[in-house]
Amino acid sequence: MARAGAIKKAVCARVYRWRKTKRPLSEAPIADVALIMQAIHHRHRAGKTTSLRHLHKFANVPQPEALRLARRMEREGVAFIERNSVDAFESHIALSEATHRQLDREVGSD
């Protein structure tokens, strides 16, 4: 649990408030982005993938908002989306290796 708290703290330190606008990710809701990034990071380290279909459950936000956050994360280079041409909701989102390394460094520095 301490590791999860450290990741959330690391993410929250870089993100600001945002709601349904076209502001950059750095102004997105702290808790929403932190929970999504934390979940993706932990699932990746456990060898699991994360689909867009389930992304909203990690931050307990409506699915359209979670999808907007995912697109912003991809646009800003924090994550990338592997598109599924048959079912868009089955596309997978993953954090960039640089983002994983940064989260690991932040957690290790506590």
Secondary structure, 3 states (H helix, E strand, C coil): CHHHHHHHHHHHCCCCCCCCCCCCHHHCCHHHHHHHHHHHHHHHHCCCCEEHHHHHHHHCCCHHHHHHHHHHHHHCCCEEEECCCCCHHHCEEEECHHHHHHHHHHHHCC
